[in-house]
């Protein structure tokens, strides 16, 4: 039922249990599980959105980290830890 990879085993197990309970309650609905991590469709708008979102995040991160290191050095200088 499960592949040797533990990442795929839990969703398959949940799928089997859910479908079993649905059959016990005489439901016609079924669950399906996909093993792909991300949607692999070619959507250039989504790729641009993700790229610019991550790019903006990296810009904010790179702008915020140097002052943190500078303040740490100033604190070390104040307490004369060198």
mmCIF file of the N, C-alpha and C atoms, coordinates in Angstrom:
data_MODEL
# 
_entry.id   MODEL 
# 
loop_
_atom_site.group_PDB 
_atom_site.id 
_atom_site.type_symbol 
_atom_site.label_atom_id 
_atom_site.label_alt_id 
_atom_site.label_comp_id 
_atom_site.label_asym_id 
_atom_site.label_entity_id 
_atom_site.label_seq_id 
_atom_site.pdbx_PDB_ins_code 
_atom_site.Cartn_x 
_atom_site.Cartn_y 
_atom_site.Cartn_z 
_atom_site.occupancy 
_atom_site.B_iso_or_equiv 
_atom_site.pdbx_formal_charge 
_atom_site.auth_seq_id 
_atom_site.auth_comp_id 
_atom_site.auth_asym_id 
_atom_site.auth_atom_id 
_atom_site.pdbx_PDB_model_num 
ATOM 1   N N  . UNK A 1 1  ? 0.814   -1.196 0.000   1.00 0.00 ? 1  UNK A N  1 
ATOM 2   C CA . UNK A 1 1  ? 0.000   0.000  0.000   1.00 0.00 ? 1  UNK A CA 1 
ATOM 3   C C  . UNK A 1 1  ? 0.860   1.265  0.000   1.00 0.00 ? 1  UNK A C  1 
ATOM 4   N N  . UNK A 1 2  ? 1.867   1.274  0.845   1.00 0.00 ? 2  UNK A N  1 
ATOM 5   C CA . UNK A 1 2  ? 2.709   2.472  0.971   1.00 0.00 ? 2  UNK A CA 1 
ATOM 6   C C  . UNK A 1 2  ? 4.048   2.226  0.291   1.00 0.00 ? 2  UNK A C  1 
ATOM 7   N N  . UNK A 1 3  ? 4.584   3.284  -0.226  1.00 0.00 ? 3  UNK A N  1 
ATOM 8   C CA . UNK A 1 3  ? 5.933   3.176  -0.764  1.00 0.00 ? 3  UNK A CA 1 
ATOM 9   C C  . UNK A 1 3  ? 6.918   3.208  0.403   1.00 0.00 ? 3  UNK A C  1 
ATOM 10  N N  . UNK A 1 4  ? 8.186   2.923  0.160   1.00 0.00 ? 4  UNK A N  1 
ATOM 11  C CA . UNK A 1 4  ? 9.156   2.932  1.262   1.00 0.00 ? 4  UNK A CA 1 
ATOM 12  C C  . UNK A 1 4  ? 9.379   4.311  1.870   1.00 0.00 ? 4  UNK A C  1 
ATOM 13  N N  . UNK A 1 5  ? 8.917   5.343  1.193   1.00 0.00 ? 5  UNK A N  1 
ATOM 14  C CA . UNK A 1 5  ? 9.104   6.695  1.721   1.00 0.00 ? 5  UNK A CA 1 
ATOM 15  C C  . UNK A 1 5  ? 8.014   6.996  2.748   1.00 0.00 ? 5  UNK A C  1 
ATOM 16  N N  . UNK A 1 6  ? 8.375   7.385  3.957   1.00 0.00 ? 6  UNK A N  1 
ATOM 17  C CA . UNK A 1 6  ? 7.361   7.639  4.984   1.00 0.00 ? 6  UNK A CA 1 
ATOM 18  C C  . UNK A 1 6  ? 6.502   8.867  4.694   1.00 0.00 ? 6  UNK A C  1 
ATOM 19  N N  . UNK A 1 7  ? 6.948   9.729  3.787   1.00 0.00 ? 7  UNK A N  1 
ATOM 20  C CA . UNK A 1 7  ? 6.171   10.926 3.465   1.00 0.00 ? 7  UNK A CA 1 
ATOM 21  C C  . UNK A 1 7  ? 4.856   10.531 2.803   1.00 0.00 ? 7  UNK A C  1 
ATOM 22  N N  . UNK A 1 8  ? 4.862   9.483  2.002   1.00 0.00 ? 8  UNK A N  1 
ATOM 23  C CA . UNK A 1 8  ? 3.671   9.068  1.282   1.00 0.00 ? 8  UNK A CA 1 
ATOM 24  C C  . UNK A 1 8  ? 2.782   8.123  2.077   1.00 0.00 ? 8  UNK A C  1 
ATOM 25  N N  . UNK A 1 9  ? 3.297   7.500  3.097   1.00 0.00 ? 9  UNK A N  1 
ATOM 26  C CA . UNK A 1 9  ? 2.559   6.463  3.801   1.00 0.00 ? 9  UNK A CA 1 
ATOM 27  C C  . UNK A 1 9  ? 1.383   7.031  4.604   1.00 0.00 ? 9  UNK A C  1 
ATOM 28  N N  . UNK A 1 10 ? 1.570   8.114  5.317   1.00 0.00 ? 10 UNK A N  1 
ATOM 29  C CA . UNK A 1 10 ? 0.494   8.647  6.155   1.00 0.00 ? 10 UNK A CA 1 
ATOM 30  C C  . UNK A 1 10 ? -0.699  9.131  5.334   1.00 0.00 ? 10 UNK A C  1 
ATOM 31  N N  . UNK A 1 11 ? -0.501  9.899  4.251   1.00 0.00 ? 11 UNK A N  1 
ATOM 32  C CA . UNK A 1 11 ? -1.670  10.292 3.461   1.00 0.00 ? 11 UNK A CA 1 
ATOM 33  C C  . UNK A 1 11 ? -2.419  9.095  2.863   1.00 0.00 ? 11 UNK A C  1 
ATOM 34  N N  . UNK A 1 12 ? -1.704  8.069  2.452   1.00 0.00 ? 12 UNK A N  1 
ATOM 35  C CA . UNK A 1 12 ? -2.365  6.878  1.907   1.00 0.00 ? 12 UNK A CA 1 
ATOM 36  C C  . UNK A 1 12 ? -3.182  6.197  2.988   1.00 0.00 ? 12 UNK A C  1 
ATOM 37  N N  . UNK A 1 13 ? -2.633  6.090  4.181   1.00 0.00 ? 13 UNK A N  1 
ATOM 38  C CA . UNK A 1 13 ? -3.349  5.482  5.293   1.00 0.00 ? 13 UNK A CA 1 
ATOM 39  C C  . UNK A 1 13 ? -4.608  6.273  5.643   1.00 0.00 ? 13 UNK A C  1 
ATOM 40  N N  . UNK A 1 14 ? -4.512  7.585  5.690   1.00 0.00 ? 14 UNK A N  1 
ATOM 41  C CA . UNK A 1 14 ? -5.675  8.426  5.970   1.00 0.00 ? 14 UNK A CA 1 
ATOM 42  C C  . UNK A 1 14 ? -6.711  8.274  4.866   1.00 0.00 ? 14 UNK A C  1 
ATOM 43  N N  . UNK A 1 15 ? -6.272  8.168  3.627   1.00 0.00 ? 15 UNK A N  1 
ATOM 44  C CA . UNK A 1 15 ? -7.178  7.983  2.510   1.00 0.00 ? 15 UNK A CA 1 
ATOM 45  C C  . UNK A 1 15 ? -7.941  6.663  2.644   1.00 0.00 ? 15 UNK A C  1 
ATOM 46  N N  . UNK A 1 16 ? -7.240  5.604  2.974   1.00 0.00 ? 16 UNK A N  1 
ATOM 47  C CA . UNK A 1 16 ? -7.880  4.289  3.117   1.00 0.00 ? 16 UNK A CA 1 
ATOM 48  C C  . UNK A 1 16 ? -8.891  4.311  4.259   1.00 0.00 ? 16 UNK A C  1 
ATOM 49  N N  . UNK A 1 17 ? -8.497  4.866  5.393   1.00 0.00 ? 17 UNK A N  1 
ATOM 50  C CA . UNK A 1 17 ? -9.415  4.922  6.532   1.00 0.00 ? 17 UNK A CA 1 
ATOM 51  C C  . UNK A 1 17 ? -10.630 5.793  6.245   1.00 0.00 ? 17 UNK A C  1 
ATOM 52  N N  . UNK A 1 18 ? -10.419 6.937  5.604   1.00 0.00 ? 18 UNK A N  1 
ATOM 53  C CA . UNK A 1 18 ? -11.537 7.837  5.306   1.00 0.00 ? 18 UNK A CA 1 
ATOM 54  C C  . UNK A 1 18 ? -12.519 7.180  4.347   1.00 0.00 ? 18 UNK A C  1 
ATOM 55  N N  . UNK A 1 19 ? -12.013 6.531  3.319   1.00 0.00 ? 19 UNK A N  1 
ATOM 56  C CA . UNK A 1 19 ? -12.903 5.867  2.364   1.00 0.00 ? 19 UNK A CA 1 
ATOM 57  C C  . UNK A 1 19 ? -13.624 4.686  2.997   1.00 0.00 ? 19 UNK A C  1 
ATOM 58  N N  . UNK A 1 20 ? -12.957 4.005  3.934   1.00 0.00 ? 20 UNK A N  1 
ATOM 59  C CA . UNK A 1 20 ? -13.612 2.914  4.644   1.00 0.00 ? 20 UNK A CA 1 
ATOM 60  C C  . UNK A 1 20 ? -14.770 3.431  5.481   1.00 0.00 ? 20 UNK A C  1 
ATOM 61  N N  . UNK A 1 21 ? -14.558 4.528  6.208   1.00 0.00 ? 21 UNK A N  1 
ATOM 62  C CA . UNK A 1 21 ? -15.643 5.098  7.009   1.00 0.00 ? 21 UNK A CA 1 
ATOM 63  C C  . UNK A 1 21 ? -16.769 5.630  6.141   1.00 0.00 ? 21 UNK A C  1 
ATOM 64  N N  . UNK A 1 22 ? -16.433 6.182  4.984   1.00 0.00 ? 22 UNK A N  1 
ATOM 65  C CA . UNK A 1 22 ? -17.472 6.652  4.078   1.00 0.00 ? 22 UNK A CA 1 
ATOM 66  C C  . UNK A 1 22 ? -18.315 5.482  3.555   1.00 0.00 ? 22 UNK A C  1 
ATOM 67  N N  . UNK A 1 23 ? -17.677 4.370  3.265   1.00 0.00 ? 23 UNK A N  1 
ATOM 68  C CA . UNK A 1 23 ? -18.434 3.200  2.798   1.00 0.00 ? 23 UNK A CA 1 
ATOM 69  C C  . UNK A 1 23 ? -19.314 2.641  3.921   1.00 0.00 ? 23 UNK A C  1 
ATOM 70  N N  . UNK A 1 24 ? -18.812 2.690  5.167   1.00 0.00 ? 24 UNK A N  1 
ATOM 71  C CA . UNK A 1 24 ? -19.620 2.209  6.293   1.00 0.00 ? 24 UNK A CA 1 
ATOM 72  C C  . UNK A 1 24 ? -20.895 3.017  6.463   1.00 0.00 ? 24 UNK A C  1 
ATOM 73  N N  . UNK A 1 25 ? -20.833 4.307  6.160   1.00 0.00 ? 25 UNK A N  1 
ATOM 74  C CA . UNK A 1 25 ? -22.007 5.167  6.294   1.00 0.00 ? 25 UNK A CA 1 
ATOM 75  C C  . UNK A 1 25 ? -22.791 5.296  4.989   1.00 0.00 ? 25 UNK A C  1 
ATOM 76  N N  . UNK A 1 26 ? -22.533 4.405  4.037   1.00 0.00 ? 26 UNK A N  1 
ATOM 77  C CA . UNK A 1 26 ? -23.236 4.354  2.753   1.00 0.00 ? 26 UNK A CA 1 
ATOM 78  C C  . UNK A 1 26 ? -23.173 5.662  1.985   1.00 0.00 ? 26 UNK A C  1 
ATOM 79  N N  . UNK A 1 27 ? -22.025 6.265  1.972   1.00 0.00 ? 27 UNK A N  1 
ATOM 80  C CA . UNK A 1 27 ? -21.831 7.507  1.228   1.00 0.00 ? 27 UNK A CA 1 
ATOM 81  C C  . UNK A 1 27 ? -21.255 7.183  -0.145  1.00 0.00 ? 27 UNK A C  1 
ATOM 82  N N  . UNK A 1 28 ? -21.586 8.010  -1.123  1.00 0.00 ? 28 UNK A N  1 
ATOM 83  C CA . UNK A 1 28 ? -21.031 7.819  -2.463  1.00 0.00 ? 28 UNK A CA 1 
ATOM 84  C C  . UNK A 1 28 ? -19.779 8.663  -2.675  1.00 0.00 ? 28 UNK A C  1 
ATOM 85  N N  . UNK A 1 29 ? -19.452 9.529  -1.739  1.00 0.00 ? 29 UNK A N  1 
ATOM 86  C CA . UNK A 1 29 ? -18.266 10.384 -1.869  1.00 0.00 ? 29 UNK A CA 1 
ATOM 87  C C  . UNK A 1 29 ? -17.013 9.560  -1.595  1.00 0.00 ? 29 UNK A C  1 
ATOM 88  N N  . UNK A 1 30 ? -15.909 9.975  -2.210  1.00 0.00 ? 30 UNK A N  1 
ATOM 89  C CA . UNK A 1 30 ? -14.621 9.312  -2.007  1.00 0.00 ? 30 UNK A CA 1 
ATOM 90  C C  . UNK A 1 30 ? -13.519 10.358 -1.918  1.00 0.00 ? 30 UNK A C  1 
ATOM 91  N N  . UNK A 1 31 ? -12.474 10.024 -1.199  1.00 0.00 ? 31 UNK A N  1 
ATOM 92  C CA . UNK A 1 31 ? -11.294 10.880 -1.120  1.00 0.00 ? 31 UNK A CA 1 
ATOM 93  C C  . UNK A 1 31 ? -10.241 10.360 -2.073  1.00 0.00 ? 31 UNK A C  1 
ATOM 94  N N  . UNK A 1 32 ? -9.465  11.269 -2.641  1.00 0.00 ? 32 UNK A N  1 
ATOM 95  C CA . UNK A 1 32 ? -8.332  10.899 -3.487  1.00 0.00 ? 32 UNK A CA 1 
ATOM 96  C C  . UNK A 1 32 ? -7.080  11.579 -2.948  1.00 0.00 ? 32 UNK A C  1 
ATOM 97  N N  . UNK A 1 33 ? -5.965  10.883 -3.045  1.00 0.00 ? 33 UNK A N  1 
ATOM 98  C CA . UNK A 1 33 ? -4.692  11.419 -2.571  1.00 0.00 ? 33 UNK A CA 1 
ATOM 99  C C  . UNK A 1 33 ? -3.728  11.462 -3.750  1.00 0.00 ? 33 UNK A C  1 
ATOM 100 N N  . UNK A 1 34 ? -3.041  12.599 -3.891  1.00 0.00 ? 34 UNK A N  1 
ATOM 101 C CA . UNK A 1 34 ? -2.007  12.738 -4.914  1.00 0.00 ? 34 UNK A CA 1 
ATOM 102 C C  . UNK A 1 34 ? -0.648  12.740 -4.247  1.00 0.00 ? 34 UNK A C  1 
ATOM 103 N N  . UNK A 1 35 ? 0.334   12.208 -4.927  1.00 0.00 ? 35 UNK A N  1 
ATOM 104 C CA . UNK A 1 35 ? 1.658   12.143 -4.335  1.00 0.00 ? 35 UNK A CA 1 
ATOM 105 C C  . UNK A 1 35 ? 2.570   13.263 -4.809  1.00 0.00 ? 35 UNK A C  1 
ATOM 106 N N  . UNK A 1 36 ? 2.081   14.173 -5.655  1.00 0.00 ? 36 UNK A N  1 
ATOM 107 C CA . UNK A 1 36 ? 2.890   15.307 -6.074  1.00 0.00 ? 36 UNK A CA 1 
ATOM 108 C C  . UNK A 1 36 ? 2.863   16.361 -4.979  1.00 0.00 ? 36 UNK A C  1 
ATOM 109 N N  . UNK A 1 37 ? 4.032   16.944 -4.697  1.00 0.00 ? 37 UNK A N  1 
ATOM 110 C CA . UNK A 1 37 ? 4.097   17.931 -3.635  1.00 0.00 ? 37 UNK A CA 1 
ATOM 111 C C  . UNK A 1 37 ? 3.465   19.252 -4.041  1.00 0.00 ? 37 UNK A C  1 
ATOM 112 N N  . UNK A 1 38 ? 3.676   19.668 -5.279  1.00 0.00 ? 38 UNK A N  1 
ATOM 113 C CA . UNK A 1 38 ? 3.162   20.931 -5.756  1.00 0.00 ? 38 UNK A CA 1 
ATOM 114 C C  . UNK A 1 38 ? 2.466   20.730 -7.082  1.00 0.00 ? 38 UNK A C  1 
ATOM 115 N N  . UNK A 1 39 ? 1.588   21.630 -7.397  1.00 0.00 ? 39 UNK A N  1 
ATOM 116 C CA . UNK A 1 39 ? 0.925   21.594 -8.687  1.00 0.00 ? 39 UNK A CA 1 
ATOM 117 C C  . UNK A 1 39 ? 1.955   21.909 -9.758  1.00 0.00 ? 39 UNK A C  1 
ATOM 118 N N  . UNK A 1 40 ? 2.038   21.070 -10.774 1.00 0.00 ? 40 UNK A N  1 
ATOM 119 C CA . UNK A 1 40 ? 3.102   21.226 -11.753 1.00 0.00 ? 40 UNK A CA 1 
ATOM 120 C C  . UNK A 1 40 ? 2.631   21.876 -13.048 1.00 0.00 ? 40 UNK A C  1 
ATOM 121 N N  . UNK A 1 41 ? 1.478   22.488 -13.031 1.00 0.00 ? 41 UNK A N  1 
ATOM 122 C CA . UNK A 1 41 ? 0.988   23.133 -14.243 1.00 0.00 ? 41 UNK A CA 1 
ATOM 123 C C  . UNK A 1 41 ? 1.815   24.353 -14.608 1.00 0.00 ? 41 UNK A C  1 
ATOM 124 N N  . UNK A 1 42 ? 1.827   24.657 -15.880 1.00 0.00 ? 42 UNK A N  1 
ATOM 125 C CA . UNK A 1 42 ? 2.597   25.806 -16.360 1.00 0.00 ? 42 UNK A CA 1 
ATOM 126 C C  . UNK A 1 42 ? 1.712   27.042 -16.294 1.00 0.00 ? 42 UNK A C  1 
ATOM 127 N N  . UNK A 1 43 ? 1.918   27.857 -15.302 1.00 0.00 ? 43 UNK A N  1 
ATOM 128 C CA . UNK A 1 43 ? 1.160   29.087 -15.145 1.00 0.00 ? 43 UNK A CA 1 
ATOM 129 C C  . UNK A 1 43 ? 2.177   30.207 -14.930 1.00 0.00 ? 43 UNK A C  1 
ATOM 130 N N  . UNK A 1 44 ? 2.498   30.988 -15.967 1.00 0.00 ? 44 UNK A N  1 
ATOM 131 C CA . UNK A 1 44 ? 3.533   32.015 -15.819 1.00 0.00 ? 44 UNK A CA 1 
ATOM 132 C C  . UNK A 1 44 ? 3.151   33.112 -14.837 1.00 0.00 ? 44 UNK A C  1 
ATOM 133 N N  . UNK A 1 45 ? 1.854   33.407 -14.715 1.00 0.00 ? 45 UNK A N  1 
ATOM 134 C CA . UNK A 1 45 ? 1.449   34.432 -13.753 1.00 0.00 ? 45 UNK A CA 1 
ATOM 135 C C  . UNK A 1 45 ? 1.747   33.985 -12.329 1.00 0.00 ? 45 UNK A C  1 
ATOM 136 N N  . UNK A 1 46 ? 1.500   32.712 -12.042 1.00 0.00 ? 46 UNK A N  1 
ATOM 137 C CA . UNK A 1 46 ? 1.779   32.196 -10.701 1.00 0.00 ? 46 UNK A CA 1 
ATOM 138 C C  . UNK A 1 46 ? 3.280   32.178 -10.435 1.00 0.00 ? 46 UNK A C  1 
ATOM 139 N N  . UNK A 1 47 ? 4.071   31.812 -11.441 1.00 0.00 ? 47 UNK A N  1 
ATOM 140 C CA . UNK A 1 47 ? 5.518   31.817 -11.261 1.00 0.00 ? 47 UNK A CA 1 
ATOM 141 C C  . UNK A 1 47 ? 6.036   33.221 -10.990 1.00 0.00 ? 47 UNK A C  1 
ATOM 142 N N  . UNK A 1 48 ? 5.506   34.216 -11.715 1.00 0.00 ? 48 UNK A N  1 
ATOM 143 C CA . UNK A 1 48 ? 5.911   35.599 -11.475 1.00 0.00 ? 48 UNK A CA 1 
ATOM 144 C C  . UNK A 1 48 ? 5.501   36.056 -10.086 1.00 0.00 ? 48 UNK A C  1 
ATOM 145 N N  . UNK A 1 49 ? 4.300   35.677 -9.670  1.00 0.00 ? 49 UNK A N  1 
ATOM 146 C CA . UNK A 1 49 ? 3.808   36.060 -8.345  1.00 0.00 ? 49 UNK A CA 1 
ATOM 147 C C  . UNK A 1 49 ? 4.711   35.471 -7.254  1.00 0.00 ? 49 UNK A C  1 
ATOM 148 N N  . UNK A 1 50 ? 5.050   34.199 -7.386  1.00 0.00 ? 50 UNK A N  1 
ATOM 149 C CA . UNK A 1 50 ? 5.911   33.558 -6.393  1.00 0.00 ? 50 UNK A CA 1 
ATOM 150 C C  . UNK A 1 50 ? 7.307   34.168 -6.416  1.00 0.00 ? 50 UNK A C  1 
ATOM 151 N N  . UNK A 1 51 ? 7.851   34.396 -7.616  1.00 0.00 ? 51 UNK A N  1 
ATOM 152 C CA . UNK A 1 51 ? 9.194   34.960 -7.722  1.00 0.00 ? 51 UNK A CA 1 
ATOM 153 C C  . UNK A 1 51 ? 9.261   36.335 -7.074  1.00 0.00 ? 51 UNK A C  1 
ATOM 154 N N  . UNK A 1 52 ? 8.324   37.228 -7.415  1.00 0.00 ? 52 UNK A N  1 
ATOM 155 C CA . UNK A 1 52 ? 8.376   38.577 -6.861  1.00 0.00 ? 52 UNK A CA 1 
ATOM 156 C C  . UNK A 1 52 ? 8.032   38.606 -5.379  1.00 0.00 ? 52 UNK A C  1 
ATOM 157 N N  . UNK A 1 53 ? 7.207   37.683 -4.936  1.00 0.00 ? 53 UNK A N  1 
ATOM 158 C CA . UNK A 1 53 ? 6.932   37.584 -3.500  1.00 0.00 ? 53 UNK A CA 1 
ATOM 159 C C  . UNK A 1 53 ? 8.172   37.183 -2.724  1.00 0.00 ? 53 UNK A C  1 
ATOM 160 N N  . UNK A 1 54 ? 8.872   36.169 -3.214  1.00 0.00 ? 54 UNK A N  1 
ATOM 161 C CA . UNK A 1 54 ? 10.102  35.733 -2.547  1.00 0.00 ? 54 UNK A CA 1 
ATOM 162 C C  . UNK A 1 54 ? 11.206  36.777 -2.669  1.00 0.00 ? 54 UNK A C  1 
ATOM 163 N N  . UNK A 1 55 ? 11.255  37.447 -3.828  1.00 0.00 ? 55 UNK A N  1 
ATOM 164 C CA . UNK A 1 55 ? 12.247  38.497 -4.026  1.00 0.00 ? 55 UNK A CA 1 
ATOM 165 C C  . UNK A 1 55 ? 12.023  39.644 -3.044  1.00 0.00 ? 55 UNK A C  1 
ATOM 166 N N  . UNK A 1 56 ? 10.773  40.042 -2.858  1.00 0.00 ? 56 UNK A N  1 
ATOM 167 C CA . UNK A 1 56 ? 10.443  41.106 -1.896  1.00 0.00 ? 56 UNK A CA 1 
ATOM 168 C C  . UNK A 1 56 ? 10.803  40.673 -0.478  1.00 0.00 ? 56 UNK A C  1 
ATOM 169 N N  . UNK A 1 57 ? 10.502  39.428 -0.148  1.00 0.00 ? 57 UNK A N  1 
ATOM 170 C CA . UNK A 1 57 ? 10.839  38.912 1.178   1.00 0.00 ? 57 UNK A CA 1 
ATOM 171 C C  . UNK A 1 57 ? 12.345  38.946 1.411   1.00 0.00 ? 57 UNK A C  1 
ATOM 172 N N  . UNK A 1 58 ? 13.120  38.562 0.418   1.00 0.00 ? 58 UNK A N  1 
ATOM 173 C CA . UNK A 1 58 ? 14.577  38.574 0.556   1.00 0.00 ? 58 UNK A CA 1 
ATOM 174 C C  . UNK A 1 58 ? 15.114  40.001 0.685   1.00 0.00 ? 58 UNK A C  1 
ATOM 175 N N  . UNK A 1 59 ? 14.504  40.945 -0.027  1.00 0.00 ? 59 UNK A N  1 
ATOM 176 C CA . UNK A 1 59 ? 14.937  42.338 0.108   1.00 0.00 ? 59 UNK A CA 1 
ATOM 177 C C  . UNK A 1 59 ? 14.688  42.857 1.516   1.00 0.00 ? 59 UNK A C  1 
ATOM 178 N N  . UNK A 1 60 ? 13.516  42.561 2.058   1.00 0.00 ? 60 UNK A N  1 
ATOM 179 C CA . UNK A 1 60 ? 13.204  43.001 3.426   1.00 0.00 ? 60 UNK A CA 1 
ATOM 180 C C  . UNK A 1 60 ? 14.134  42.325 4.414   1.00 0.00 ? 60 UNK A C  1 
ATOM 181 N N  . UNK A 1 61 ? 14.392  41.046 4.220   1.00 0.00 ? 61 UNK A N  1 
ATOM 182 C CA . UNK A 1 61 ? 15.281  40.319 5.119   1.00 0.00 ? 61 UNK A CA 1 
ATOM 183 C C  . UNK A 1 61 ? 16.699  40.865 5.045   1.00 0.00 ? 61 UNK A C  1 
ATOM 184 N N  . UNK A 1 62 ? 17.184  41.131 3.828   1.00 0.00 ? 62 UNK A N  1 
ATOM 185 C CA . UNK A 1 62 ? 18.551  41.639 3.699   1.00 0.00 ? 62 UNK A CA 1 
ATOM 186 C C  . UNK A 1 62 ? 18.673  43.062 4.218   1.00 0.00 ? 62 UNK A C  1 
ATOM 187 N N  . UNK A 1 63 ? 17.581  43.822 4.212   1.00 0.00 ? 63 UNK A N  1 
ATOM 188 C CA . UNK A 1 63 ? 17.633  45.175 4.766   1.00 0.00 ? 63 UNK A CA 1 
ATOM 189 C C  . UNK A 1 63 ? 17.548  45.159 6.290   1.00 0.00 ? 63 UNK A C  1 
ATOM 190 N N  . UNK A 1 64 ? 16.972  44.114 6.863   1.00 0.00 ? 64 UNK A N  1 
ATOM 191 C CA . UNK A 1 64 ? 16.788  44.076 8.309   1.00 0.00 ? 64 UNK A CA 1 
ATOM 192 C C  . UNK A 1 64 ? 17.902  43.407 9.075   1.00 0.00 ? 64 UNK A C  1 
ATOM 193 N N  . UNK A 1 65 ? 18.670  42.555 8.452   1.00 0.00 ? 65 UNK A N  1 
ATOM 194 C CA . UNK A 1 65 ? 19.708  41.834 9.179   1.00 0.00 ? 65 UNK A CA 1 
ATOM 195 C C  . UNK A 1 65 ? 20.954  42.653 9.504   1.00 0.00 ? 65 UNK A C  1 
ATOM 196 N N  . UNK A 1 66 ? 21.500  43.470 8.613   1.00 0.00 ? 66 UNK A N  1 
ATOM 197 C CA . UNK A 1 66 ? 22.710  44.216 8.974   1.00 0.00 ? 66 UNK A CA 1 
ATOM 198 C C  . UNK A 1 66 ? 22.567  45.114 10.202  1.00 0.00 ? 66 UNK A C  1 
ATOM 199 N N  . UNK A 1 67 ? 21.431  45.830 10.382  1.00 0.00 ? 67 UNK A N  1 
ATOM 200 C CA . UNK A 1 67 ? 21.316  46.608 11.626  1.00 0.00 ? 67 UNK A CA 1 
ATOM 201 C C  . UNK A 1 67 ? 21.319  45.734 12.873  1.00 0.00 ? 67 UNK A C  1 
ATOM 202 N N  . UNK A 1 68 ? 20.813  44.525 12.755  1.00 0.00 ? 68 UNK A N  1 
ATOM 203 C CA . UNK A 1 68 ? 20.823  43.610 13.899  1.00 0.00 ? 68 UNK A CA 1 
ATOM 204 C C  . UNK A 1 68 ? 22.249  43.272 14.296  1.00 0.00 ? 68 UNK A C  1 
ATOM 205 N N  . UNK A 1 69 ? 23.093  42.979 13.312  1.00 0.00 ? 69 UNK A N  1 
ATOM 206 C CA . UNK A 1 69 ? 24.495  42.699 13.621  1.00 0.00 ? 69 UNK A CA 1 
ATOM 207 C C  . UNK A 1 69 ? 25.216  43.940 14.130  1.00 0.00 ? 69 UNK A C  1 
ATOM 208 N N  . UNK A 1 70 ? 24.878  45.088 13.591  1.00 0.00 ? 70 UNK A N  1 
ATOM 209 C CA . UNK A 1 70 ? 25.511  46.328 14.047  1.00 0.00 ? 70 UNK A CA 1 
ATOM 210 C C  . UNK A 1 70 ? 25.148  46.626 15.496  1.00 0.00 ? 70 UNK A C  1 
ATOM 211 N N  . UNK A 1 71 ? 23.887  46.423 15.854  1.00 0.00 ? 71 UNK A N  1 
ATOM 212 C CA . UNK A 1 71 ? 23.464  46.680 17.233  1.00 0.00 ? 71 UNK A CA 1 
ATOM 213 C C  . UNK A 1 71 ? 24.130  45.700 18.189  1.00 0.00 ? 71 UNK A C  1 
ATOM 214 N N  . UNK A 1 72 ? 24.344  44.477 17.728  1.00 0.00 ? 72 UNK A N  1 
ATOM 215 C CA . UNK A 1 72 ? 25.037  43.501 18.560  1.00 0.00 ? 72 UNK A CA 1 
ATOM 216 C C  . UNK A 1 72 ? 26.474  43.949 18.818  1.00 0.00 ? 72 UNK A C  1 
ATOM 217 N N  . UNK A 1 73 ? 27.132  44.484 17.795  1.00 0.00 ? 73 UNK A N  1 
ATOM 218 C CA . UNK A 1 73 ? 28.507  44.961 17.969  1.00 0.00 ? 73 UNK A CA 1 
ATOM 219 C C  . UNK A 1 73 ? 28.561  46.175 18.890  1.00 0.00 ? 73 UNK A C  1 
ATOM 220 N N  . UNK A 1 74 ? 27.563  47.055 18.779  1.00 0.00 ? 74 UNK A N  1 
ATOM 221 C CA . UNK A 1 74 ? 27.518  48.234 19.648  1.00 0.00 ? 74 UNK A CA 1 
ATOM 222 C C  . UNK A 1 74 ? 27.301  47.799 21.091  1.00 0.00 ? 74 UNK A C  1 
ATOM 223 N N  . UNK A 1 75 ? 26.422  46.815 21.314  1.00 0.00 ? 75 UNK A N  1 
ATOM 224 C CA . UNK A 1 75 ? 26.197  46.307 22.669  1.00 0.00 ? 75 UNK A CA 1 
ATOM 225 C C  . UNK A 1 75 ? 27.479  45.714 23.228  1.00 0.00 ? 75 UNK A C  1 
ATOM 226 N N  . UNK A 1 76 ? 28.206  44.953 22.422  1.00 0.00 ? 76 UNK A N  1 
ATOM 227 C CA . UNK A 1 76 ? 29.467  44.371 22.872  1.00 0.00 ? 76 UNK A CA 1 
ATOM 228 C C  . UNK A 1 76 ? 30.475  45.466 23.211  1.00 0.00 ? 76 UNK A C  1 
ATOM 229 N N  . UNK A 1 77 ? 30.486  46.543 22.447  1.00 0.00 ? 77 UNK A N  1 
ATOM 230 C CA . UNK A 1 77 ? 31.406  47.644 22.700  1.00 0.00 ? 77 UNK A CA 1 
ATOM 231 C C  . UNK A 1 77 ? 31.048  48.348 24.007  1.00 0.00 ? 77 UNK A C  1 
ATOM 232 N N  . UNK A 1 78 ? 29.736  48.505 24.268  1.00 0.00 ? 78 UNK A N  1 
ATOM 233 C CA . UNK A 1 78 ? 29.309  49.199 25.486  1.00 0.00 ? 78 UNK A CA 1 
ATOM 234 C C  . UNK A 1 78 ? 29.710  48.422 26.742  1.00 0.00 ? 78 UNK A C  1 
ATOM 235 N N  . UNK A 1 79 ? 29.569  47.118 26.698  1.00 0.00 ? 79 UNK A N  1 
ATOM 236 C CA . UNK A 1 79 ? 29.908  46.348 27.896  1.00 0.00 ? 79 UNK A CA 1 
ATOM 237 C C  . UNK A 1 79 ? 31.360  45.907 27.911  1.00 0.00 ? 79 UNK A C  1 
ATOM 238 N N  . UNK A 1 80 ? 32.113  46.349 26.914  1.00 0.00 ? 80 UNK A N  1 
ATOM 239 C CA . UNK A 1 80 ? 33.541  46.079 26.786  1.00 0.00 ? 80 UNK A CA 1 
ATOM 240 C C  . UNK A 1 80 ? 33.840  44.577 26.861  1.00 0.00 ? 80 UNK A C  1 
ATOM 241 N N  . UNK A 1 81 ? 33.115  43.822 26.018  1.00 0.00 ? 81 UNK A N  1 
ATOM 242 C CA . UNK A 1 81 ? 33.288  42.378 26.034  1.00 0.00 ? 81 UNK A CA 1 
ATOM 243 C C  . UNK A 1 81 ? 34.483  41.913 25.210  1.00 0.00 ? 81 UNK A C  1 
ATOM 244 N N  . UNK A 1 82 ? 35.140  42.819 24.507  1.00 0.00 ? 82 UNK A N  1 
ATOM 245 C CA . UNK A 1 82 ? 36.311  42.437 23.719  1.00 0.00 ? 82 UNK A CA 1 
ATOM 246 C C  . UNK A 1 82 ? 37.477  42.409 24.619  1.00 0.00 ? 82 UNK A C  1 
# 
